[in-house]
Amino acid sequence: MKVLRKNLLDPKEMEMLKNEIAILKDLDHPNIVKMYEFLEDDKRIYIVTEICKGGELFDEILSRSKFDESDAAIVMKQLLSAIFYCHSKKIVH
């Protein structure tokens, strides 16, 4: 869960954040983190997402003795699939 302090955001930033949250709530793709809920109180904003295990791609590459073209192709296919999905929803990242 991500927690944001509201007093650090001006009204325009808050509006932009709520817009991003609305977009994220509608996304459903295996290579995009799923956002389940958005809550707020007087001081904070809470964003509840799925648990993402596995860490950073860079750390994974370093931990392997080799990261060949077929490994890179799998990662690129996942990445491009997510980008294509976003573009099909009229979302540009």
Order of alpha helices (4+ residues) and beta strands (2+ residues): beta-alpha-beta-beta-alpha-alpha
